[in-house]
Amino acid sequence: MRESIKTGLCFGLTSGTITTLGLMVGLAAGTSSRIAVIGGIITIAVADALSDALGIHISEEAKKTTSENHVWEATITTFATKFLFALTFVVPVLLMDLSQAIIISVVWGILVLSIMSYSIGKDQGNKPMHVVFEHISIAILVILLTHQIGVWISQNFS
């Protein structure tokens, strides 16, 4: 796989998972509103995917050795991956009770991050489970923090 595509896929999946789960968990804890969570997911899918794609674009342009083709492949792949993957989190929210949908979404996100992290660790010749543990630990920290922030907002601004 070309490095530009790998960059976009890995960045898009990671950001799509952690940002979307953080937003979902925080909004659900703070509002208990299905419409707020769906609106948040769709907003993240568009705005954050465009923002991250621009960030990758500028970051790749800053490298003097990167070709214009590489820059655009990484940009487009980042946007498409983050946009499409973030939208997958809408499905459980539409089909299930909100609390069940959050649990299913967390499991789905952790599964995808685990598979990607294992693959990265294996490709780099590292111990794959160390890479998985590191990445999943960060994701869980984000989920716990955003849940607590949502609870705090609900208690202080309702």
N, C-alpha and C positions, 0 to 999 in steps of 0.2 A: 504494500500500500504506500502511495506517495506520502511524503512527510507532511505536505500541506493539508492533505485530506485527514491524516491522522491527528494533526493539530486541531483542526476544526471539530472532528468527531469527539475527541477526548475533552476538549474545552466545552463544547456544546452540551455533552452528556453530563459532565460534572456540574457545570453552572446550572443547567436545566433542572437537574435533580435537587441540588442543595438550595438554590434560590426559590424554586417552586415549593418544595416541602416546607422551607422556613416560612414562606408567606402563607401557605395553607394552614399550617399548624397555628401560627400566630393569629390569623384571622378567625379560625374556628374557635380558638380559646377565647378570643376577645369579643366575638359577636355571636357565635353559634348560628350564623346565617349562611345557608347554602348559596344564596345569590351573591353574597359578599365574597365567598370563596371562589365561586365560578368566575365572577368578574375579576378577581385578583389573578387567577390563573391565566385568563385570556389576556389581561393587561401585561403580565409578566412575559407571556409568550411573544407578544409583539414588541413592547418597548425594551425589555431587557435583552431580547434576542438581537434587536437592531443595535443596541448599545454595545453589547459584547462583540458583535461582528465588527463594529467600527473600532473597538479596542484592539481586537486581533489584527485588523487591517493596519492600523497605525503602528502597532508593535512589530508586525512583520516588515512594514516599510522601513522602520528604523534600522533594521539589519541591513548593512551595506551589501551583503552577499546574496540577499533574497531577490529572486526574479519577480517581475510584475505578475506573471502567471501564477507563481506560488502564492503571492499575496492575495490575489483574487480567489484562488481555490480555497485557501484557508478562511477567507472572509465569508464566502458563500456557504461553505460547509458548516462553519460555526453558526451562522444564522439559521440555516435549514435544520440542523440537528437540534439546536436549542428550541426553536419554534415548535417543531413537530413533537419533540419529546415532552416539552412542557404541556402541550395539549393532551398528551396521554393521561395526565392526572385529572382531567375533566371527567373522564369516563366513569370512574368509581363514584364521583360526587353526583353525577346524574343518575346513577343506577342504585345507589344505596343510601342508607341513613348516613348523615354527615360524620358521626363518630366512627362508624364502620369504614366509610370511605377514606378517612384520614389514616386509619390503621392499614388498610390495603395499600394506600399510596406510599406510606412509609416503607412497608415491606417491598413494594415494587421498586422504589428508589434505591433502597439498600441492596436489593438483588442486582440491579443494573450496575451500581457503583462497584459492587463486589466482583462481578464478572469482568468489568473493564479494568479494575485495579489488579486483579489476578493476572490478566493478560499483559498488562504493563510490567508488572514485576517479573513475570516469566521472560518477556522479551528483553528486559534489561539484565537478565541473569541474576537478579536479586532473589531473595526468598519471597515468593509471591504472597504468602500469608502475612508477612510483615507489612507489605505495601497495602494489602486489603485492610488490615487492622488500623493502620495509620489513617487511611482515607475514610473508613467507616466511623472511626472515632471522631473525626472532625464533623462528619455529617450528623452524628448523634448529638454532638455538642450544639450544633446549630439548631437542631430540632428541639432540644431541651430549652435552650435559651429563648427561642422564639415563642415557645409555648408559655414560658414564664412571663415574657413581655406581654403576650396576649392576655393572660390572666391579670397582670398588673393594670393594663389599660382598661380592661373590663371593670375592675374594682375601683379605679380612680376616675374614670371618665363616663361612667354610665349614669 
